[in-house]
């Protein structure tokens, strides 16, 4: 929550927007509403002016109640705004330095409401927040939003393809693996076509013939056929030369099928070689399997960039196109499962891959904490949409990279909370008190934060 009594310490960023609004509601207000709703949410301040040094200062609104009435009339007009995400407690009049301003808190939209758009046209009225600005989405980006946030989209039939695009060797391997993990399962006795239909890999089209689903193509198809449906599809696992001699697995190599099933087990084998010395129950190995499954199952394969996993001597990064449907903090907390590709989740679950209970990411954090390793870092970007999970390995982590990420997290936290001490920030970062204090001291030396004179000082942003 913003500390309005110290408004001048804030600046516009990806979650704060200030508008003078002395002449009425500005048209750009609705662009910001769309952008915040489609991204991480944010706070719109009406009656606040940005000075040349980027600091924020109140200007007295003559009739804030009239502005609020106009605001509610507009946001509830479906020809102006596609959906009203707000309730009365999201729009408040506040007094700052004796001047009245309006504070509008915009939540992150639920998947069912995305895209949030204005002026009755999603193709020209959909925005995303980037830095301190609102970026209009291209038609392709809007179509991608409409596609990915429909539940069960990976069950969509690809009616221009026949089941013969599925790789028979992949299917044979999958069925053999399932017979070991699910002995006696009723599906095990079915012929291939019936089996594929039961697990959601094929279905009957309007022509009465069988066609692969999106999930079936991604799971069992050959790379050539997958790229026909998803031109940006690309899977890439890279190891630096100092890691097991260096190694690379790419879906476009032509040396293997290029589908998700084979990619998962090829990468899993690399993790097993390095971390499975204590057997397949080795906690780090199991956590890496879970991170790999999360990366594959929550990717948006219609996105503009491929899926990349990079193993260096210090860390492993998992990066995939898409966004968290439930938000990063909810994913960390666990107990909520809302996967992007539910049909793929079901297929992988038959061979005991992936968590269906929302416990995967919390489990990874728990293992890293038990090892005393640097806490995992999860980041989400929106232009283009991308999720990145960084796992530091052992105590030889890339200290400069991790420190920079943690400093950014401190700045983000102080943006919302104004002040905090090392104890509070240690909890936020998942590190020891001494580590948080050291990071704060470094930020102070860089002129980014300033401390008060208390024995256990609190820090605030200086910029």
Secondary structure as UniProt FT lines:
FT   HELIX           4..9
FT   TURN            14..15
FT   STRAND          16..19
FT   TURN            22..23
FT   HELIX           28..38
FT   TURN            39..40
FT   STRAND          42..46
FT   STRAND          48..50
FT   TURN            52..53
FT   STRAND          56..58
FT   TURN            62..63
FT   HELIX           64..75
FT   TURN            78..80
FT   HELIX           88..90
FT   STRAND          91..96
FT   TURN            97..98
FT   STRAND          99..106
FT   HELIX           111..113
FT   STRAND          117..118
FT   TURN            119..120
FT   HELIX           122..125
FT   STRAND          126..130
FT   TURN            131..132
FT   STRAND          133..136
FT   HELIX           139..148
FT   TURN            151..152
FT   HELIX           153..155
FT   TURN            159..160
FT   HELIX           163..165
FT   HELIX           168..181
FT   TURN            183..184
FT   HELIX           186..189
FT   HELIX           192..198
FT   TURN            199..200
FT   STRAND          202..204
FT   TURN            206..207
FT   STRAND          210..213
FT   HELIX           214..220
FT   HELIX           223..229
FT   TURN            231..232
FT   STRAND          235..239
FT   TURN            241..242
FT   TURN            244..245
FT   STRAND          247..250
FT   TURN            251..252
FT   HELIX           260..275
FT   TURN            277..278
FT   TURN            280..281
FT   HELIX           283..297
FT   TURN            301..302
FT   STRAND          307..311
FT   STRAND          315..321
FT   HELIX           328..333
FT   HELIX           342..349
FT   TURN            350..352
FT   HELIX           360..371
FT   STRAND          377..382
FT   TURN            383..384
FT   STRAND          385..392
FT   TURN            394..395
FT   HELIX           399..417
FT   STRAND          419..421
FT   HELIX           422..429
FT   HELIX           433..445
FT   TURN            446..447
FT   STRAND          449..451
FT   TURN            455..456
FT   STRAND          458..461
//
